[in-house]
Amino acid sequence: MLGILLGSIAIVLLLATLIARIHLHWWWIRSFEFPRLQIAFLALITWLLAVIFVEPGPWLWVALFASGITLLFQLYYILPWTPLWPVQVKTAESNDSDKRITLLIANVLTPNRQAQALIDMIKQHQPDIVLTLESDQWWQDQLDPALAEQWPHSVKIPLDNLYGMHLYSHLELTDTSVKWLIQDDIPSIHTRVTLANGDSIRFYALHPRPPAPSESEKSLWRDAELLLVGKQIHKDPRATLVAGDLNDVAWSRTTRLFCRVGGMLDPRRGRGLFSTFHAKYPMLRWPLDHIFVTEHFTLVGMQRLNYFGSDHFPILATFCYRPSRQDEHETPEADAEERSEASETIQEGKTERQET
């Protein structure tokens, strides 16, 4: 009986793993890309239990084979986001503070009212840029008086639809615009940030809609927004930071394609998952909040900050603008087929209407 149970569990885990490889935008397919670590853990437990407790026979081999294949597949995706892998963004060597930029990204959860806890973290870490997601007028009323003096440059989009966005900066912002790239209720911030040494870099703040039953029946519109930004970066390859709650995991097909299309690097790779969601459920946690950079940057440090009442943890990262070291990075690059796929997804996202 135990052999049948473990064999059946192993088959289900393998099916979940294979479903995630299907190139369709339906939410229930894309959702299998999120819990790769959890599926890998269950596959390992299933394999160990089968070895220890199941008598030799067909169901033992089913359990061992299916769980073993599942574990190998999942590790293929997960390992690059562990210290076992080479880092993708090189570690900073310069102590030149004028070339550094520190960002704090926080999805606040609109009904969360623990604003002071976030404000205290901001004042403790003194980031150059603070980006909040899901922030409405109430959150703006709390953040404005607390941050106005030290972070006087701002972009404010208070919305009640869970897609509000606020940007507060100690550094000067120029050429700033709010754009609605794919859907007319999902904003994004596009701006240039002037570093202390006078150099100017480009910054995108994004929060696309997730593929979920209550949000969107497909990942199409999320995918299209990410790929559109990647395509814009490719056309104008200057020093760029992309940050926000992308409602996608670092190892997903779409996020990896975004990095190849835009030539973006992930500072998590080779360092750790830094999983930011869900803050209240450790067993259901994955990296949703991201900061991607072009090859012009090195990493000083990155950390996940403390719980402040939201379903997301904030994330803090410091980069050094070092264009002289860009040749040290192995920048991902999309091939012709991938660029064609990205263009098709963008066009579909612009033309297809969302039903949910």
Secondary structure as a PSIPRED ss2 file (coil, helix, strand):
# PSIPRED VFORMAT (PSIPRED V4.0)

   1 M C   1.000  0.000  0.000
   2 L H   0.000  1.000  0.000
   3 G H   0.000  1.000  0.000
   4 I H   0.000  1.000  0.000
   5 L H   0.000  1.000  0.000
   6 L H   0.000  1.000  0.000
   7 G H   0.000  1.000  0.000
   8 S H   0.000  1.000  0.000
   9 I H   0.000  1.000  0.000
  10 A H   0.000  1.000  0.000
  11 I H   0.000  1.000  0.000
  12 V H   0.000  1.000  0.000
  13 L H   0.000  1.000  0.000
  14 L H   0.000  1.000  0.000
  15 L H   0.000  1.000  0.000
  16 A H   0.000  1.000  0.000
  17 T H   0.000  1.000  0.000
  18 L H   0.000  1.000  0.000
  19 I H   0.000  1.000  0.000
  20 A C   1.000  0.000  0.000
  21 R C   1.000  0.000  0.000
  22 I C   1.000  0.000  0.000
  23 H C   1.000  0.000  0.000
  24 L C   1.000  0.000  0.000
  25 H C   1.000  0.000  0.000
  26 W E   0.000  0.000  1.000
  27 W H   0.000  1.000  0.000
  28 W H   0.000  1.000  0.000
  29 I H   0.000  1.000  0.000
  30 R H   0.000  1.000  0.000
  31 S H   0.000  1.000  0.000
  32 F H   0.000  1.000  0.000
  33 E H   0.000  1.000  0.000
  34 F C   1.000  0.000  0.000
  35 P C   1.000  0.000  0.000
  36 R H   0.000  1.000  0.000
  37 L H   0.000  1.000  0.000
  38 Q H   0.000  1.000  0.000
  39 I H   0.000  1.000  0.000
  40 A H   0.000  1.000  0.000
  41 F H   0.000  1.000  0.000
  42 L H   0.000  1.000  0.000
  43 A H   0.000  1.000  0.000
  44 L H   0.000  1.000  0.000
  45 I H   0.000  1.000  0.000
  46 T H   0.000  1.000  0.000
  47 W H   0.000  1.000  0.000
  48 L H   0.000  1.000  0.000
  49 L H   0.000  1.000  0.000
  50 A H   0.000  1.000  0.000
  51 V H   0.000  1.000  0.000
  52 I H   0.000  1.000  0.000
  53 F H   0.000  1.000  0.000
  54 V C   1.000  0.000  0.000
  55 E C   1.000  0.000  0.000
  56 P C   1.000  0.000  0.000
  57 G C   1.000  0.000  0.000
  58 P H   0.000  1.000  0.000
  59 W H   0.000  1.000  0.000
  60 L H   0.000  1.000  0.000
  61 W H   0.000  1.000  0.000
  62 V H   0.000  1.000  0.000
  63 A H   0.000  1.000  0.000
  64 L H   0.000  1.000  0.000
  65 F H   0.000  1.000  0.000
  66 A H   0.000  1.000  0.000
  67 S H   0.000  1.000  0.000
  68 G H   0.000  1.000  0.000
  69 I H   0.000  1.000  0.000
  70 T H   0.000  1.000  0.000
  71 L H   0.000  1.000  0.000
  72 L H   0.000  1.000  0.000
  73 F H   0.000  1.000  0.000
  74 Q H   0.000  1.000  0.000
  75 L H   0.000  1.000  0.000
  76 Y H   0.000  1.000  0.000
  77 Y H   0.000  1.000  0.000
  78 I H   0.000  1.000  0.000
  79 L H   0.000  1.000  0.000
  80 P H   0.000  1.000  0.000
  81 W H   0.000  1.000  0.000
  82 T C   1.000  0.000  0.000
  83 P C   1.000  0.000  0.000
  84 L C   1.000  0.000  0.000
  85 W C   1.000  0.000  0.000
  86 P C   1.000  0.000  0.000
  87 V C   1.000  0.000  0.000
  88 Q C   1.000  0.000  0.000
  89 V C   1.000  0.000  0.000
  90 K C   1.000  0.000  0.000
  91 T E   0.000  0.000  1.000
  92 A C   1.000  0.000  0.000
  93 E C   1.000  0.000  0.000
  94 S C   1.000  0.000  0.000
  95 N C   1.000  0.000  0.000
  96 D C   1.000  0.000  0.000
  97 S H   0.000  1.000  0.000
  98 D H   0.000  1.000  0.000
  99 K H   0.000  1.000  0.000
 100 R E   0.000  0.000  1.000
 101 I E   0.000  0.000  1.000
 102 T E   0.000  0.000  1.000
 103 L E   0.000  0.000  1.000
 104 L E   0.000  0.000  1.000
 105 I E   0.000  0.000  1.000
 106 A E   0.000  0.000  1.000
 107 N E   0.000  0.000  1.000
 108 V C   1.000  0.000  0.000
 109 L C   1.000  0.000  0.000
 110 T C   1.000  0.000  0.000
 111 P C   1.000  0.000  0.000
 112 N C   1.000  0.000  0.000
 113 R C   1.000  0.000  0.000
 114 Q C   1.000  0.000  0.000
 115 A H   0.000  1.000  0.000
 116 Q H   0.000  1.000  0.000
 117 A H   0.000  1.000  0.000
 118 L H   0.000  1.000  0.000
 119 I H   0.000  1.000  0.000
 120 D H   0.000  1.000  0.000
 121 M H   0.000  1.000  0.000
 122 I H   0.000  1.000  0.000
 123 K H   0.000  1.000  0.000
 124 Q H   0.000  1.000  0.000
 125 H H   0.000  1.000  0.000
 126 Q C   1.000  0.000  0.000
 127 P C   1.000  0.000  0.000
 128 D C   1.000  0.000  0.000
 129 I E   0.000  0.000  1.000
 130 V E   0.000  0.000  1.000
 131 L E   0.000  0.000  1.000
 132 T E   0.000  0.000  1.000
 133 L E   0.000  0.000  1.000
 134 E C   1.000  0.000  0.000
 135 S C   1.000  0.000  0.000
 136 D C   1.000  0.000  0.000
 137 Q H   0.000  1.000  0.000
 138 W H   0.000  1.000  0.000
 139 W H   0.000  1.000  0.000
 140 Q H   0.000  1.000  0.000
 141 D H   0.000  1.000  0.000
 142 Q H   0.000  1.000  0.000
 143 L H   0.000  1.000  0.000
 144 D H   0.000  1.000  0.000
 145 P H   0.000  1.000  0.000
 146 A H   0.000  1.000  0.000
 147 L H   0.000  1.000  0.000
 148 A C   1.000  0.000  0.000
 149 E C   1.000  0.000  0.000
 150 Q C   1.000  0.000  0.000
 151 W C   1.000  0.000  0.000
 152 P C   1.000  0.000  0.000
 153 H E   0.000  0.000  1.000
 154 S E   0.000  0.000  1.000
 155 V E   0.000  0.000  1.000
 156 K E   0.000  0.000  1.000
 157 I E   0.000  0.000  1.000
 158 P C   1.000  0.000  0.000
 159 L C   1.000  0.000  0.000
 160 D C   1.000  0.000  0.000
 161 N C   1.000  0.000  0.000
 162 L C   1.000  0.000  0.000
 163 Y C   1.000  0.000  0.000
 164 G C   1.000  0.000  0.000
 165 M E   0.000  0.000  1.000
 166 H E   0.000  0.000  1.000
 167 L E   0.000  0.000  1.000
 168 Y E   0.000  0.000  1.000
 169 S E   0.000  0.000  1.000
 170 H C   1.000  0.000  0.000
 171 L C   1.000  0.000  0.000
 172 E E   0.000  0.000  1.000
 173 L E   0.000  0.000  1.000
 174 T E   0.000  0.000  1.000
 175 D E   0.000  0.000  1.000
 176 T E   0.000  0.000  1.000
 177 S E   0.000  0.000  1.000
 178 V E   0.000  0.000  1.000
 179 K E   0.000  0.000  1.000
 180 W C   1.000  0.000  0.000
 181 L C   1.000  0.000  0.000
 182 I C   1.000  0.000  0.000
 183 Q C   1.000  0.000  0.000
 184 D C   1.000  0.000  0.000
 185 D C   1.000  0.000  0.000
 186 I C   1.000  0.000  0.000
 187 P C   1.000  0.000  0.000
 188 S E   0.000  0.000  1.000
 189 I E   0.000  0.000  1.000
 190 H E   0.000  0.000  1.000
 191 T E   0.000  0.000  1.000
 192 R E   0.000  0.000  1.000
 193 V E   0.000  0.000  1.000
 194 T E   0.000  0.000  1.000
 195 L C   1.000  0.000  0.000
 196 A C   1.000  0.000  0.000
 197 N C   1.000  0.000  0.000
 198 G C   1.000  0.000  0.000
 199 D C   1.000  0.000  0.000
 200 S E   0.000  0.000  1.000
 201 I E   0.000  0.000  1.000
 202 R E   0.000  0.000  1.000
 203 F E   0.000  0.000  1.000
 204 Y E   0.000  0.000  1.000
 205 A E   0.000  0.000  1.000
 206 L E   0.000  0.000  1.000
 207 H C   1.000  0.000  0.000
 208 P C   1.000  0.000  0.000
 209 R C   1.000  0.000  0.000
 210 P C   1.000  0.000  0.000
 211 P C   1.000  0.000  0.000
 212 A E   0.000  0.000  1.000
 213 P C   1.000  0.000  0.000
 214 S C   1.000  0.000  0.000
 215 E C   1.000  0.000  0.000
 216 S E   0.000  0.000  1.000
 217 E C   1.000  0.000  0.000
 218 K E   0.000  0.000  1.000
 219 S C   1.000  0.000  0.000
 220 L H   0.000  1.000  0.000
 221 W H   0.000  1.000  0.000
 222 R H   0.000  1.000  0.000
 223 D H   0.000  1.000  0.000
 224 A H   0.000  1.000  0.000
 225 E H   0.000  1.000  0.000
 226 L H   0.000  1.000  0.000
 227 L H   0.000  1.000  0.000
 228 L H   0.000  1.000  0.000
 229 V H   0.000  1.000  0.000
 230 G H   0.000  1.000  0.000
 231 K H   0.000  1.000  0.000
 232 Q H   0.000  1.000  0.000
 233 I H   0.000  1.000  0.000
 234 H H   0.000  1.000  0.000
 235 K H   0.000  1.000  0.000
 236 D C   1.000  0.000  0.000
 237 P C   1.000  0.000  0.000
 238 R C   1.000  0.000  0.000
 239 A C   1.000  0.000  0.000
 240 T E   0.000  0.000  1.000
 241 L E   0.000  0.000  1.000
 242 V E   0.000  0.000  1.000
 243 A E   0.000  0.000  1.000
 244 G E   0.000  0.000  1.000
 245 D E   0.000  0.000  1.000
 246 L C   1.000  0.000  0.000
 247 N C   1.000  0.000  0.000
 248 D C   1.000  0.000  0.000
 249 V C   1.000  0.000  0.000
 250 A C   1.000  0.000  0.000
 251 W C   1.000  0.000  0.000
 252 S C   1.000  0.000  0.000
 253 R H   0.000  1.000  0.000
 254 T H   0.000  1.000  0.000
 255 T H   0.000  1.000  0.000
 256 R H   0.000  1.000  0.000
 257 L H   0.000  1.000  0.000
 258 F H   0.000  1.000  0.000
 259 C H   0.000  1.000  0.000
 260 R H   0.000  1.000  0.000
 261 V H   0.000  1.000  0.000
 262 G H   0.000  1.000  0.000
 263 G C   1.000  0.000  0.000
 264 M C   1.000  0.000  0.000
 265 L E   0.000  0.000  1.000
 266 D C   1.000  0.000  0.000
 267 P C   1.000  0.000  0.000
 268 R C   1.000  0.000  0.000
 269 R C   1.000  0.000  0.000
 270 G C   1.000  0.000  0.000
 271 R C   1.000  0.000  0.000
 272 G C   1.000  0.000  0.000
 273 L C   1.000  0.000  0.000
 274 F C   1.000  0.000  0.000
 275 S C   1.000  0.000  0.000
 276 T C   1.000  0.000  0.000
 277 F E   0.000  0.000  1.000
 278 H C   1.000  0.000  0.000
 279 A C   1.000  0.000  0.000
 280 K C   1.000  0.000  0.000
 281 Y C   1.000  0.000  0.000
 282 P C   1.000  0.000  0.000
 283 M C   1.000  0.000  0.000
 284 L C   1.000  0.000  0.000
 285 R C   1.000  0.000  0.000
 286 W E   0.000  0.000  1.000
 287 P C   1.000  0.000  0.000
 288 L C   1.000  0.000  0.000
 289 D E   0.000  0.000  1.000
 290 H E   0.000  0.000  1.000
 291 I E   0.000  0.000  1.000
 292 F E   0.000  0.000  1.000
 293 V E   0.000  0.000  1.000
 294 T C   1.000  0.000  0.000
 295 E C   1.000  0.000  0.000
 296 H C   1.000  0.000  0.000
 297 F E   0.000  0.000  1.000
 298 T E   0.000  0.000  1.000
 299 L E   0.000  0.000  1.000
 300 V E   0.000  0.000  1.000
 301 G E   0.000  0.000  1.000
 302 M E   0.000  0.000  1.000
 303 Q E   0.000  0.000  1.000
 304 R E   0.000  0.000  1.000
 305 L C   1.000  0.000  0.000
 306 N C   1.000  0.000  0.000
 307 Y C   1.000  0.000  0.000
 308 F C   1.000  0.000  0.000
 309 G C   1.000  0.000  0.000
 310 S C   1.000  0.000  0.000
 311 D C   1.000  0.000  0.000
 312 H E   0.000  0.000  1.000
 313 F C   1.000  0.000  0.000
 314 P C   1.000  0.000  0.000
 315 I E   0.000  0.000  1.000
 316 L E   0.000  0.000  1.000
 317 A E   0.000  0.000  1.000
 318 T E   0.000  0.000  1.000
 319 F E   0.000  0.000  1.000
 320 C E   0.000  0.000  1.000
 321 Y E   0.000  0.000  1.000
 322 R C   1.000  0.000  0.000
 323 P H   0.000  1.000  0.000
 324 S H   0.000  1.000  0.000
 325 R H   0.000  1.000  0.000
 326 Q H   0.000  1.000  0.000
 327 D H   0.000  1.000  0.000
 328 E H   0.000  1.000  0.000
 329 H C   1.000  0.000  0.000
 330 E C   1.000  0.000  0.000
 331 T C   1.000  0.000  0.000
 332 P C   1.000  0.000  0.000
 333 E C   1.000  0.000  0.000
 334 A C   1.000  0.000  0.000
 335 D C   1.000  0.000  0.000
 336 A H   0.000  1.000  0.000
 337 E H   0.000  1.000  0.000
 338 E H   0.000  1.000  0.000
 339 R H   0.000  1.000  0.000
 340 S H   0.000  1.000  0.000
 341 E H   0.000  1.000  0.000
 342 A H   0.000  1.000  0.000
 343 S H   0.000  1.000  0.000
 344 E H   0.000  1.000  0.000
 345 T H   0.000  1.000  0.000
 346 I H   0.000  1.000  0.000
 347 Q H   0.000  1.000  0.000
 348 E H   0.000  1.000  0.000
 349 G H   0.000  1.000  0.000
 350 K H   0.000  1.000  0.000
 351 T H   0.000  1.000  0.000
 352 E C   1.000  0.000  0.000
 353 R C   1.000  0.000  0.000
 354 Q C   1.000  0.000  0.000
 355 E C   1.000  0.000  0.000
 356 T C   1.000  0.000  0.000
